[in-house]
Amino acid sequence: MSEKIRSSRREFLGRAAAGGTVALFDIVPARVLAQPAPSDIVNFGHIGLGGRGRQFLRPEVKPGDKVRANPNLGGPGDRYLRPSRSVALCDIDSKRLDEAATKLGGKPRLYKDFRRLLEDKDIDAVFIASPDHWHAIMTIAACQAGKDVYVEKPACNTIEEGRAMVNAAERYARVVQVGSQGRSQTAAWQACQYIRNGQIGTVRKVTCWHYASPTGDWTPDAEPPPNLDYDAWVGPAPWIPYNPKRTHGAFRWMIDFGGGQIRDRGAHVMSIANWIMDCDSTGPVSIEATGEPPHDGMYDSAVTMTVTYEFKNPDWTLIWAQPGEPSTELEGRYGAKYWGDKGTLTVTYGDGQNTNTEQKAKDYKPLLGGVEVFRSPGHAENFEDCIRTREKPIMHIEAGHRVASLCILGNLSFKLQRKLLWDPKAERVLNDEEANRMLSRPGRGPWHL
Amino acid sequence: MAEKEAQFLKDIESSSADVRFAAWRRAGEMDPQVIPALANLMASSQPGVARAAREALEAITHSVGVANSDRRRTVIRQFLTVLQNNRAETVKAQLLRQLSLIGGDETVPVAAKFLKDPKLREEAAFCLERIPGAAADAALAGAIASAPDDFKARLLAALGHRRSEVGIPHAAQAMQSSNKELAIAGAKAWGRIGKTTAAPVKLPERAGLTEWQKTELLDSQLRFAEAQAANGNAAEAIAIYKGFLDEKEEHWQCAALVGLSKIHLPEAAMAIYSKLKSRNPRVRITAIKAWRKHSEA
């Protein structure tokens, strides 16, 4: 841009500011400007109503009502739902749709096609709890329709999907929260504050542990049940015949749909790691995975797996291991141990229910001038607050994309059985043509990014 | 076939899952001559054997994935031969997926033939969409004329995803279709390709579109505007964004403000300024953020 144009623009900005308008807006925080009237109630739509999706349902909560939030959705135990109500439900399984409508009560509007739900002008925001391979397309479509989005973790199935989700949220100025709820747990916040204030020194290594994945069996393919629109269930993913052991719940063990433990629980444990290590907008420079898939059966995600991620500036190593070495300081079926040059700290789980840390972190209070980490009031509550303030939520989509990238790249290295050198800025693999082609996946039929 | 390869194929057919697993894990070391036999085994009625054969084919693909080489060319030749001779659709689909990862121009004419096969055209489009280069662009574009409308949309999506300029005339033509789904598919491809043409492109009329089709159309215009701004065609981008500031729904106004915040020209700043006092808090906040971004640039 020429200097002339640049200075003209600045002159204009300066004149406008001198007129008072900008000065006024510059000193009034966004949250004040966006405060809703007391009668404002956020109307939610729900896409995907399996076990997880149903946990987000809520009857009408009016301003002043004291309704306890679901304890499994991340946050302190004494939190209350914000004024809101569920007004519309969508699922491609009519049985699940009916069950959810019955659970909710009242007269929610029911949809089988998520696009019809998104056309509903009465809806402010959506909860997306579909299988992982649908997250990106549904989130992007919701942003296009002007809805704010809470999308379950992991954010996406490919690197390209994640970047497209970030772009859509930015393009439409939408609030997008990813459901790695551990960041809203008190223990994770305490651990983050403890480590960021240097209590274990400089952290050079984070080691995660998790039990192995199931190996699966051979269940014959079958006709899909009449209540399930199976073509819609497969959606953008490559076609595969219906099998009850690959759909509801079990999709997680297939790389094309879920991606195994590293994508399921890794999206919790490594979300906490990225948060504590302040890596929400960057990634590793190398990824190397070893391990074994099931020797037999239908599933193809790793049963055992160790992934080593190297980060630069600052230099540290993240290791995902299933089963791995559990911490001896604190018991948990999965979690991570942070290794500093002055000590260690363990954070178990990292999900919205069981997250825990050691007593020393719980007792810690930062000194005056120390690092004060934002404390989420609860994962869904933080999302709802941001709907009103238009600020970024604690697990915003860029952070969600970066965590999902760790999971995706771990699986990619595992599948290719070779080390990948990664450019976290360009989001490309260095010197590996096939790996780069696998960073995106053409959508099937009408489903494209 | 060498003894090593013969033993490998025998192991892939073993009744022991562990023996099959050990075999597929070493498949990348085998002579590509084993590929036709593996393709036949992929159609086995024994699911464990079929899986081992599929995994072995994938391992062979991955073993040549890093960069072009003589061995990669040999593997591709074997895949293409099987693709043209094996009768099983599941085998052909699998090979098209493998070729999407390592195939080049030599793969294009063979894969393109399947664009006319109703049962395999989706897999062929998947394969070609991933293969870089002008030959794949031309094959996808060349199939549009004779494709049924729903598959025309699929081909346009592939060209849009590839940001392929050869898709522009096809997208422009599709936008004038009386089939609204196809017209919107054309608009989506046009917006994603994001290149201007000598003759102005006529967008589909909004009248007669469903709510969702209107959303897709407007989103396509925004993507086109983003591309114009990124390519230095700020005037066209600003004109599009200004139009969006007049839209009734707040998110279209917000999108315009976000787009304008990236164009560091007085006209863009003035357009943002016009929304600083919007009564809609979302528009107002987005305008303030856009204004600040401008100020900081």
Interface residues (C-beta under 8 A of the other chain):
Chain A: M1 I5 R6 S8 R9 F12 L13 A16 T21 V22 F25 D26 A30 L33 A34 R115 R116 L118 E119 C143 Q144 A145 G146 E170 R171 Y172 A173 R174 W218 P238 W239 E292 H295 D296 M298 R390 K415 L416 Q417 R418 N431 D432 E433 E434 A435 R437 M438 S440 P442 G443 R444 G445 P446 H448 L449
Chain B: A17 D18 R20 F21 P47 G48 R51 E58 A59 T61 H62 G65 V66 A67 N68 A93 R97 S100 L101 I102 E122 A125 F126 E129 R130 D150 A153 R154 A157 A158 G160 H161 A185 K188 T210 E211 W212 T215 E216 L218 D219 L222 E226 E249 E250 H251 W252 C254 A255 L257 V258 G259 H264 L265 P266 A268 A269 M270 Y273 L276 K277 P281 R282 R284 I285 T286 I288 K289 W291 R292 H294 S295
